[in-house]
Amino acid sequence: MPVDAGAPAVALGAALNKPVAGEASHVLPPASAPAAHTDDEYGEMTTGAHQHIFDSFKLENGQVLEQVHVDYSTYGTLNAARDNVLVVCHALTGNANLHTWWGGLLGPARAFDTDRYFIVCANILGSCYGTTGPASPHPRDPNHRPYRHRFPNVTVRDTVHLHARLLTEVLHVTAIPCVVGGSLGGMQTLEWAASYPDLVQSFITIACGPDHSPWQIAFGEVQRQAIYADPCWQEGNYTAEAPPTRGLAVARQMAMVSYRTPQAYEHKFARRTNDRQGTSQCLLAQQALHGWLIAVV
């Protein structure tokens, strides 16, 4: 979900107060420039700048994925000690293109200071934006069909372990001054801190809790049921030409409802009625909510 960029900027100013010498600045794309092919509020919904392939990766449940692609973007320059690394974790609907969704925080003298730090943003496991997921070709399928329903269940811990391999085995990082993320990205920051205390020096968690409550789990289940109810779902064997977009749209609307408090809805959509115009005001509020929920998908 969208996260206020001001909060991490203030927090980072306090957390990242140790100067690091020896970096060089990279030229960044204009942070305010919209993507040419999309109006999505989450930025440019494409793959990142780099990709690495691991021959195999063992999941928390014991299953092993083969030929695992990890999509990622980097900004700034890695210093000689390889210890000036900031890791930014994206939310559920995000990707590795940090400059398109938190671009206001990225650049020289900003929170994600590219003159001082080497910033890494990697796409989560199971995503559809470059890292191996259900839409990726199954390496053992003779017809190169995608995993679809054959893709195993993965966890936040799986994603963090995969990204840790990228940083330590591929980029040879020796220290991470800070890991930052919001929503699902915030959950990743907690896992980074718990699993890699000798590597991660600090973390900033935004808009997430330490675990899912039964209420949140229930929301997730009814969202899945909405997708399952779409005739195009076909027990997970949907085609690229006819994906279950209607079910996914309803699931997304459910998610958007859960992202705001009752007080926020009251402020934005309240029926401020009187005796003469009560019915029309009620209808206007209903129409406003309907229009907003249609627009978010």
N, C-alpha and C positions, 0 to 999 in steps of 0.2 A: 504494500500500500504506500501511497505517497507519504514522505516523511519530511518534516520541516528541516531545511538545511541549516538553519541558524543554530539549533541545539548542538549538533556535532562540532560545528565550528568553534563554539565557545568551549566545549569540553576538550577538544583537541588542543586548544591554546594552552590549557593547563597541563594536559597529559604529556604533550610532546615539547618539553621545555629544555631538552638537552641538545645543544648544537652538535651537528655532525659535519665534519670537514671533508673536502675533496670531491664533491659532486659537481656534475655539469648539467645545465638545463636542457631539456628537450622542448622543441616547438610543439605546442598542442593545437588541436582543432579548436576553432572558436566555440566556447562553451554554450553561447546563446543561439548558435545557428541550428535551426530545426533540420531534422533528417529530410532529405528530398522526397522520400517515398512513403512517409508515414506521418500521421498526426498523433500517434500514440503518446500519451502523457509520460510514459516511462522511458522515452528516448528512442534511439535507433534499435529496432528489434531485429538485429542480425547477429552473426557470429563476431567474435573478437579478432584481434590482430594476429594472434599466434595460436598454434596448436601443437600439443605433444601427444604421442601415442605410447601407452604402456602395454607391454605384451600381455600382462594379466594383472588383475586386482582382486584381492579377496575381500568380500563384504563381511559385515558384522555377523550376518547369519550363517557364514561359512561357505556360501556360494562363491564361485570364482567367475568373474567376467574376463573375457579375452578381448584383446585389441581395443583397449579403452582410450578413447579420445578425450583430451582435456583442453577446452578452449579458454584462452586467457588474453588479457591486455596488460601492458606495462606502461608506466609513465615515469619520467625522470631517469636517473642513472644510478646503477648499483656501484657502491664504492668498493675500494680495494679490500676492505675487511668483510664486505658482503653482509653488513649488519645495520644498514640504514633502510630497512624494508618496512613499509606499511602495507597491511593486507586489508582490502575493503571487500566485504561480503554483500552480495546483492540479495534482494528480496525474491519471493517466489516467482513473480512474473518478470524479473529482471534478467540481465545478461552481463557479459564481461565488458561492455562499452561504458565504462564509468563516466567518461567525459560527456555522455549524452543524457545521463539522468542525475548525476551529482556534479555536473560541470562547474557549478558556482563555487564548489569547494576545492577545485583542482587547479593548480598552477602556481607559479612563483609567488611567494609571500602569502599564500592562502593556506587553509587548514591542511590540505594535502599538498604540501609545498614541494614542487618538483625540482627546486634548486637544492633541497636538502635531503629528500627522500626518494627512494625507488618504490613506487606504488604498484601493487599487483592486485588485479581483480580477475578471478577465475569463475567460470560458469559452473553451476552446480551439477552434480550427477543426477541424471534423469530429466534434464532440461531438453528443450527442443532448439537450443541456440548454440550448438556446437559440441558440447560435451555429450558423451554417450548417454542415450536415453531410449525410450520406447520407439521413437521414430527412426532410430539408427538401424542400419542393416545388421542382421544377426550374422556374426562371423562364421557360424557353422551351417547357415542356411544355404543349400546349393543354388538357390535362385536369388540369393541376396535380398530376400524380403526383410522388412523391418521386424524388430522384436515384437512390437505391439503388446499383446497380453502375455507374451512369454518373458517380458522384462521382469526381473525379480524386484521384490520390495527393497527399497534402499532407505537409509536413515541419514539424519544430519551428521552423525558421526562418520558414516561412510564418505560423505562429501568432504568433510574436514580432513580425514586421513588421506584421501586422494589428493587434495590440494597441498597437504603437507609433503607428500612425496614429490609433487611438482616443485615446491620451493626448495626442498633439501637435496633431492637427487638430480634435478635438472638445472635449477638456478643456483644451487649450492649456497643457499642462504644460511648464515650463521646465527642471526638474531633478528627478531621482529619487535621493534619498539612498541608497536600498537596494532591491534586488529579492531576494525570498526565495521558495524553493520546494523541495519534496521529490519524489523519484522523477522522473516526467516533468516535474513542476514545476521540479525541480532542473536538468534539461536546458535548460529555458527560461531559467533564470537565466544559464547559461553563454552562451547565444545572445544574451541582452540585453547582457551585458558585452562580447562580441566585436563585436556589430553596432552598438552605440550607446554607445561609450566617452565621448562628450562629454555624454551625457544621464545615464548611470548612474554614480553615485559609488562604490557598493560593491554586493556581492552575496553572498548566503549560499546555498550549494548543499548539499542534504541528501539522502543515500541515493541517489546516482547517480554514474556515472563520466563521463568526457569523451566516450565513444563506446560503441557496442555491440560486444561481442566476438563472434566466430563462435559461441560457445556460446549467447549471448543471442539472436542472430539465428535459430539453430536452434530454440530454444524458441518463438519467435514463429511460425515456419513450421509447427511441428506443432500449435500452437494454432489457426492458420488452417485447417489440414487437418481438425481436429475439427469446426469450423463447417461447412466445405464438405461433410463427410460426412453432416450432418443432412439428411434428405429435405426438410425445410421450407426449406432454403436456396434451392433452385430457381435455381441459378446467379446468385444475388443479387437475384432478382425475388420475394423472399418478401413475404407480405402482412402487414399490421399485426395481423390476427386470428390468424395462425399463423406467428410468427417462429421462427427456428432456435434455440429456447431450450435444447434438449438438447445440441446441439453447443457452444453458448456456455457451458453449465455445465461441460462437460468441459474446455474451454479455460481457464475460470476456475480449475478445480482444478489444472491444470498450472501456471498462474501462481502459485497459492498455494504449491505445492511449491517453486517456485524462489525464493520470498521468504525462505526460512529455510535455515540452514546444516545440514549433517549433525549437528553437535554439538547444535544446538537440537532436532532431532528425537530424538536420543538422550536428551536430558534430559526431554523431554515424553512420549515414547512407548516408551522402552526396555523390552525384555523382561528383567526381572530374575528369572531362573529358578533353580530348583534341581531335583534329581533327581525329586522327587515331584510337582512341579506345573509342570514345563516346558511341557507341551502346553497346559495351560489358560492359562498366562501368555502364551504365543505367541498364542493365540486372542484374549485380551483386548487385546493390543497391536494386533492386526489390526483388531479391532472399534473400538478407540478411534480409529485413523487413518481408518477408513471413516466413522465418525460425524462426525469433524472435517471431512473433505473434503466430505461431503454438506452440512454446516451452512454452509460458507463460500459456497455458491452459493444 
